Amino acid sequence: MRFRVFSWLSASIMAAALPAAFASDLRPSGECLPADTAVMLRMPQPAAFLEALRSRTKFGSVALADRRLEGLWGVMLDTFRAAGDEPPDDLEEQLAKYELQPDDLQAAFRGDMGTGVVFRKRGDGLPPLVMALAWLEPGEATAARLVTAMQRRVEERNTAGEADAPKRVDLEMAGHEVLWMVEPIMTVDTAGLDVDIDDDDDIDAEEFKKKLDARLDAIRERVRNAKFIQIGQTHAFLARLGGRLLAGHTLPDQAAAAARQNEGDRDFDIESGTEEAKGVFERFLAEHAGDARALLAEALDAPGMAAALPAGIPLADLVVDPRVFIAAAADDETKKRIASIGAGDLGPLAWRQSLDAGTYRSGMFVTLPGPRQGLMRILDQACDPADVPSFAIREAIDFTQISLDLGAAYETVKEFAVGQGGPETANMFTAVEMQAQGWLGVELPKLLASAGSRHWIVTYPSQVAEALAEARKARGQTGGVQARQVADRIAIVWQIEDEAPFVKILQRLAGMSGGELQEEQGFRGVRIPDGAAIYVGQQHLVVAIGKDSLEKTLAAIRNPPSGEASLRESDVPRRAAELLPLDPARMFGISDSSRSGGTLGVLRDMAEALVPEDVEASARDMLAGLQKLLPTETEMEGMFGVGVTTMRADDAGVSLQTAWEMPAP
């Protein structure tokens, strides 16, 4: 049946509400990763998260509605067929071939699942061993069937005589049965293969095409009849611990292996790290009965990190420890350079996304203790209050403030660069500063400092239909422009102390474009063809992109809005403060997607406004199918609410937190 697959996939979203045979007597696999694990991605409750998203939010009830999932699957099948592929309609038959059941798809993604990447240093000039470790908890019956299916697939490949069929080895590690598969990496032997065409200045285009076609035919024939040679090997491991599956797979650099294919006799066991890979997987298995927590798992509980990561039902945790990469691959000179920029104390970073009582939250934390050194001192500048300026109008869908003293940042960068480059670099900075002072009549650091420490970015609603129409018009004239580029309506604003040097810069820009400064609402500036408009006045500098964004911003600076027309006086800042504390921050932003639907709404509007001529002929049926599945404007309204983002640095490190209202259905 055509949409039987959809029924199973849709049902798997609800599977979290059903009991399952988890390996609850084992430690979480994320706590069992080796000490030299550089990356961990974990989804502790994937089905529970999807079920909550679908049942508790309007976004989930609309985007994950049965009709849309079924329709999307149908569009995918039709697209495969249009491309000449024939996807299996009867998935049950394909599963049965390996003694799997439809319910196994649900079970595989119901419980804790994740992966870690080990980055282990090796000696004797060998590159680091890179190995992925993974786990999932489908329950005992499903786990057993999946192992059997893998064994059968390995047997099939060997029976078929595939050149790269893996060798199967059954062994015991840490008291558990393990399926070990050693798979050769094969490539076509290209020795003596000539792909160049004789260079002849007198050859015309037609003759060149004939020679090229002949050479391509010769290459294809050579490849068809060429022998395969081994250039490396990979190791894969699979073990079942009750209702949990553990897997491991080495990730060699295949390009480097291919470059060595003509070196003669090679020991692939040594190159591929056979013994090291076995040791990594065995240790991973053994730790499930131990009590030592993985370093990456412990990092999540560090005080600064724990405070930055959100509560609620987690979608995923991503943890990266750059120290592992540095220890395994960096030489002394690289380590010295890392320390010189102030990143010598850089520790783990983590990113979590979760659904927390009607709020979608994202939190990221980078361990970088203070007091910071080198370029990282820029993060220790004082932060401005998280306030919305008076000129921000209620029509704006997003407002961002970045707090950074450019003059002080310039001095920090200069000090670092001179410290690294010595007198020659110092002379270069002196020359640039003298030229800038002669040109503008003010010292460069003072010019940068005069822009203040607040950098404001105001985003107005995109006009997607108009943007697409303009892009279609431009397509035949100048090669076209991206519709999204035209749709953007943004203004960047600074409150400046001295207008004179900025006016001089604009006069130079106007002269370069063959014009003069223009007057607009008491401001002076220039419009760059197919680019930004830059204007100065009222002690403000404005850079605007997109239709009427300049006019709106200048008018609001001259006559600040009030009441319902003011973003500052609206309920948006209050609602944002209920999501995250609006204390002074290096960066803070607020948005209101109640009407626009945010980025998703813009993408939806763009997809709806496309006409068949906007896409390749082969994609037009797919476009028509997808357009029928788009949410209506009524469905989009109220799908999202107010959002807020903050970035701060403290003695423990740097945090970036975001929260969005996700109203109930």
N, C-alpha and C positions, 0 to 999 in steps of 0.2 A: 504494500500500500504506500502511496507516494509520500504521505506525511507521517508515517509511523515513527520515523526518527524524531520528528518534532515532539510527538507525544511523550517519548521517553525522556528527551532533554527537558521538556517543560516539567515533567513529573519530578525530575531530579532536583529542581529548585525547591520543591516542597519536602524533599527527603529528610531535611534536618529535624522535622517533627516526629520522625519515626525512630524507634530504637534500633541500634546496630551493635554488632559484636566488635567493639574497639579493643585495641591492645592496651587496656587501661592499667594493666599491671606493670607496664614498662615505663621507663622515663621518657619524657618527650624527646623526640629525635633531635630537635633543635638544640637541646642541651648536651648532646653527645658528639658534636662535631669536633674534629681535631683542633689543636691550638693554632695551627697555621691555616685555618680557614679564613679567606679574605672577604668572602661575600656570603650572606645568608638571606634567602627570601622565604618567608613562611606565611602560609595562609591557615591559621588555626581553626577557623570555622567558616569555610567558603559557602556551604549550603545554607547555614544559619544566616549569614550576611545577606545572601540573595533573597532568602525568604522574607527577612525583615525589610529589605529595600522594596520588595514587591508589595508587601501587605501594609506597610506603614507609611509609604510616601507616594505622592501623586506621580512623581517621576517613575518610580518602579511600576506602579499600576498601569501607567500608560505605555512606557517603553518596553516593558516585559509582558504586555498583554498577550494572551494566547494567539489572538488574530495576527499580531505583528510578528511574533516568533515563527508562526506557521508560514506566514507570507514571506518572511525573510529566507526561510529554508527553501521555499519554492523558487524564489528568485535565484538563489545560489545554484540549485539544480539546473534550472533553465540556462544559466550562464555557462555552466560546465558543458552542457550539451551543445550550446551554440559554438563553443570553442572546439568541438569535435571529441570531447571526452564523454565518457559514459559512467557517471557515478552510480554506485550500487543503490537501487531503490530499496531492496530488501536487506536491511542491515541485519535483521535477525538471522538470515541465512549466512551472512558473512561471519557473524559472531559464532554461530553454531559450528562452523568449520573448525574452530579452535576450542570448542566445548565451552564457550562463554554464553552468558545469558544477558538479555536486555537490562535487567536490574543491576548487572555489574557496572554499567555506565553510571548509574546513580550512586552506587556504593563507592566507586573509585574517587568521587569528588565530594564525599559527604564529611569526612573527618579531617583531622590535621594533615596537612601536606606541605611540602617545602623542598628546598634544595640549598646546598652550600657548595662553594667552590674553594677547593684547597689549592694553595699556591706554595709549593715546597721547593726550597733551594736544594740544588744538587751540585756535587763537585765534579772534578775532571773535565771542566769546560762544557758540561751538559746544561741545556736550558732547564729552567724550573719545571718540575712536574705539576701540571695543571689537571685537576681531577674534580669532577662534579659528583656530589653525593646527594641522593634524593630519598624521600620517604612519602608514603601515603598510607591511610588506614581504611581500607575498604571492607574490613571484616574477614573472618577466617575463611569462609567458603569462597568468597570472591578472590582473596589473595591466593588461595591454592589453585584456583582455575587460571589465574593470570600467570603463575609460574609455569603451569603445564602448557599454556598457550605459547609462552616464550620458548620452552624446550622443543615444542613441535615445530615452531617457525625455524629454529636453528637447524633442525633435522631436514626440513623441506629445502632449505637453501643448499645444504650439502648434497642432498639427493639430486637436486637440479644441476649440480656441478658449477655453481656460480664461482667466478674467480675470487671474489672477496668473501666467500662464505666463512663464517667464524668457526674456529675450533672450539668444541665444547669440552670443558673439564669440570667434573663434579668433585668437590672437596669440602672439607669441614674447616670452619673458622670460628673461633671463640665458642665452640659447642653448637654451632648452627650449620645446617646444610647450605652450601652456596653453589650457585650456577655461575661458573666463570667462563666467559667467552672471549677468545683472542681472535680479533678480526684484522686481516691484513689490509693495508691501504694500498690500492692498486692504481696504476695509471698506464696510459699508452706509452710504449717505448718510442720516443721521438728522435732517437739518435739518427743523424744523417738526414733528417727531414728538412728540405729547403723550402722556405716560405717566401723568399724574396723574389721580386720581379726585376729583370735587368733594367738599369737606369739608362734610358735613351731619350735625349732631349728632343729628337725629331719625331717621336711617336705621337700620333694624334689620339684623341679621346676614344674613338671607336676601336682602334687597334689596342689601346691600353685595356679597354674593357674585355676584349677577346682574350688577351693574355691573362688577365685577372681571372676570368671565368675558367680558363683552362687550368690555371694553377690551383684554384679552389677545388676543381674536380679531382685533380691529382692528390690533393691533401685529403679529401674525403675518402678516396679509394685507399690511401695509405693508412688512414685511421681505421677503416673497416677491416683491413687485413693485418693490422699491426698486432704484435703480441703485447700482452700486459706484463708489467714488471712490478714487483713490490717495492714500495718506497718507505714503508713504515708499518706500524700496527697499533691498534687500540686495544684496551682492556675494558670489559664490561662485567659487572658483578650483580647478582640478584639473589636476595635471601628473603625468606618469610619468617617472621617472628610472630607466631599466632596470627592475629588479624592485621598485622602491619607488614608492609613490603619495604625493604631497603634496597637501594640500587646505587651503583657507582659506575662511572665511565670516565676514562682519561680523555683529555682534550688536547691532542698534539697540534703543533704548528705544521699543517700540511704543506703550506707553501715552502717552508724551510726544508721539509722532508723531500719535496719534489726537486728542489734546487740541488740536492745531494745525490740524485738518482744515478749519476754516472761515476760515483766515487769507488766503485768496486765492492768488495766484500764488506758487509756492515753487520754489526750485531744488533738486531732489532730488539732483542730483550733488554739490552743495556740502554739503547736509545729511547725506548718506550717506557722505561722505568718499571719493568715487570715486577721485580721484588718490592720496589717502593709502593707501587699501586696495590699490591696484595696487602702490604703492611698497613696502608691507610684504611682500606676497607675493613680489615680485621680489627683494627683499633676502634673504628666506628661501631662495629658490632659489639665489641666487648664493653664499650662505655654505656650501653643500654642496661647493663647490670651493675654499673659503677655508681659513684656518687659525686664525681667531680664535674662541675658545670662548665660548658664550653665558654670560652672567653667572650664570644659574640653574644651569647645569651646573657651573660653577666653584665655586659655593657648596657643592656636595656634597663637595668635596675640602678645605674649610676644616678646620683641625685639630680644633676642638671638635665640629663637625658630623660629620666622618668617624669620630671615635671613638664617637659616639653611635649611628650607624646600623649595623644588624646586617649580618653576613656571611651567606653561604648563597645559595640560589637565590631571587632577588627576585621577589615578586609585583608590587609597584608602588613607584614613587618619586613622592611628591607634594612639590613645592617651591613655596613662596609667598614673594614679596618685597613686603611691605607698603609699602616705599619707593616703588615704582612707582605704587601707588594714590594715595599721599599727594602725589607730585609732579604727577600728572595731574589730581587732583580737589580737593585740599584748598587752602583759602585760608590767608592768613597767620595768621588768628586760630585756625583749626583746628590748624595746625602748632604754634602756641604752646601750645595746650592739650595736645597730644600730648607735647610736651617737658616740660610742667609735671608730668605724672604720672610722668615718668621713662622714657618710651618714645621719646625723641628719637633714641636710638642703636639703636632696634630695627631689626634686619636680617632676612635671609632665615630662613625656618623650613622644615624638611624632615621628612617622615614616610616611613619605609620599612617594609615587611613582607616577611618572607622565611622560607623553610624551610631550616633549618641542621642537618643530620645528626640528624633526629629531634626537633628543637626548633623550634617556631614562634616567631619573634621579631618584635617591633615596636619601632621606635626613632623618637623624635621629638626634634628639637632646635630651639630658638628662639635666634637670635643676639641677645644682649642683654648687651654687655660690662660688666664691673665696673670701678671701683666704681659701683654703680647709684644713681640719684637719685630723689627724689620717693617715690611710693608703692612703686616697685620696690625700695626699700631693705628692704622686708619679706623679700625673697628672700635677703638677706644675713645673716639671723639665724643663730646657731649651730644646728646640727642635732643631734638626739639619736641615740644608737646605735640601730641597727636590730635591736631585741630583741623577742621575744615575751614578754608579761607572764605571770606565774604563773597567773592566773585563766583563761587561754584553754584550753578543753577540746578534746580531740582530735575531738570530734563536729563542731566548727566547720568549715565548708567554705571560709571566707575570713576572713582577719584583715588589717586595715589600721591602720597608725600614721601619723598626720600630726603633724609636729613644727613647732609654731608657738606662740610666746609671745604670747597674746592681749593681755596688758597692754602689751607693747612695740608690738604691731601697732596697738593703739588709739592710743597716743601718736603713732605715725607718721601715722596717718590724721588725727588731730586737728591735728597740725602742718601737714599739707598743706591741710586744709580751711580752717583759719584763715588760712593764707597766701593762699588764693584768695579767701576771703570777707571778710577783714578783721575789724574790731572787732565787727560784728554777729554773725558766725559764732562768734567767741570768746565773746561773751555767751551765745549759745545753748548752747555746750558747758558753760559755767560753770553755767548754770541746771539742765541735765540732771544734772551731777555733784553739785550741791548737793541736788537732789531725791532722787537715788539714795542719797546718804550719810544723809539724814534718814530715808529709808525703811528702809535696810538696816543703817545704823550702820557702814558701811565705804565708803571711797572707791572709785569705779567702777573706775579702773585697777587698784587692788589686788585688787578682787574678781575681775577678769578674770585677773590674774596668778596668783591663788591656785588657779586651775584647772590650773596647770602648763602645760608646753609639749607634753605628749604627749596626743593625742586618739586613743583606740582605738576601732575599729569591728569588732565580731565578728558574723559572719553564720552562722546555723545553717541546716541543710537545710530547704528549703521543703516544706510539706505541701500539695501542690497539690490532691489530691482533696478533702481537708477544706475547703480554701479555696473551691473551686468550690461545694461543698455549702452552705457558709455564705453565699456570694454569691447563690446561688439562693434561699435562705431570705429574705435581706434584700431581694431584688428586689421582692417584692410588698409589703414593709412600709415601707421608707424610700426607695424609688427605686433601691435597689441600690448595691452597691459593687463596685469592680473586684476580680476574683479575684486578680490579681497583688498588689494592695495587701494583701489578707488573707493571701496566701501568704508575704509577706516576714516573716522572723524575724531581727531585728537588735537588737543592743545597742550603744550608744555609751557609753563609760566614760571618766571622768577621775579621777585621783588628786588630791584637793584638800587644801589646808592647813587650812582653817577651814570647818567644816560650818555654823556658825551663820547666816551670811547666806543660804546656799542653803536652809536650813530655813525662814527667813522668807519667801523667795520661794514655796516650796511651800505654806506656810500660806495665803498670799494666793490661790494657785491653788485650793487646796481650798475656801476660802471662796467664791470666785467660782462654783464648781461645786456649791455648796450642801452641802458635806460637810466632813469633818475629815481630818487626816493619818491614814493607816493604817500599821499595823505589819506588817512582813514580814521574817522571819528576822533580826531585830535592826536592820533598816533602817526609816526612816520616809519616807513619800511619798504620792503621789496617782496615781490612774488616771484619765486624761481619757477621758470617754465617746467611743467610736469613734476613739480616738487612742492616744497613747503613755502608758506608765507611767514616772513619774519618782521615783526614790528616792535617799535619802542615808543613808550609814552606813559604818562601818569606813574612814573617810577617803576614801570614793569617792562619786562622783555617777554615777548610771546612768540613761540614757534608753533604754527598751526598747520595741520594736514587735513585735507578733506573738505567737502562742500560746506560752506557757511560756518565752519568751526572757528575761523578767525573772527568773523563778524559777531558771533554769539559771545565770544570771550572778551573782545574789546568792549562791547556794550555792557557786559556784566562788571568789568573793572571800573568803567566810568560811573555806572549806576548800579551798585550792588543790589541784588534781589532781596526781597524780604517775604516773610510769611510762606505761603504755599509754593512760591516761586524759588525759594532758597533751599539748597541742599543742607546747609548748616542748620537751618531752623526746622527741618523736617524731622520725621521720626526715625530716619535711617541711622544717624549717629547713635541715637539712644538704643535702637535694636542691636546695632553692631557692638555696643559696649556690653550688652547682655550676653553676647556670644564669646567675646574675648576682652580682657582688660585693655583699655585704651590709654595706657601709660606712655610716657615719652618712648619713642622707638626709632631705630635707624631707618625703618621703612614701615609705613602703615597705609592701608587702603581700605575703602569701603565701597560696596557696590549694591545695586538693587536690580535684580533680574526678575522681579515679579511680573513685569509686562513683556520684557524682551526675551526672557529665557536664557540670557547670558550667551556664552559661546555656543552652546548647543542650539539656541534659538537662531543665531546668525547662520550656522551651518544648515539648519532646517530651512530658513528663508532662501539661502543660496540654492539648495537642492530644488526647492519648489519653483524658483524663478528660472531655472535652466530650461532651455528648449532643445529639441533634438540636434539642431545645428551646432550647439555648443560642445558636443562630445563627438568622439569618433563613431562612425556608422555602426561598428561592431558593439558599441556600448549603449546604443539607443534603447533597445528592448529592456536592458537592465535598468536604465534610468527611468523608463516608464513604470516598471514594476516597483522600484523603490519609491517613486513619487506617490504611488497609491498607498504606501504604508506610512507616510509622514504624518505626525500628529497635526491636528487642526490648530488654528490660532486659539480657539477656546480651550483645547487641551493643554496648550503651552502656557496659557496665562495662569499664574499661580503655581506653576510646577516648581519654581525656585523662589526664594525670597531674598533677604538681605545677606550679604557676605562680608567678611572682614579678614584682613591679612595683616600680620605684624611680624617684624624682624627685629631682634634685639641681641645684644652681646653682653654677657656677664662674666664673672670670674671663671666659670666652668667652660664656657664656649658660646656658640652662636645658635640661636633658635629661630625657626621660621614656622609660624602657626597660621592656619587658615580654618575658617568655619563658615558654612553656608546653611541657611535655613532650608529645610526640605519639608514643606507642608504635607499634611496627611492627605490621602485621597479625598 
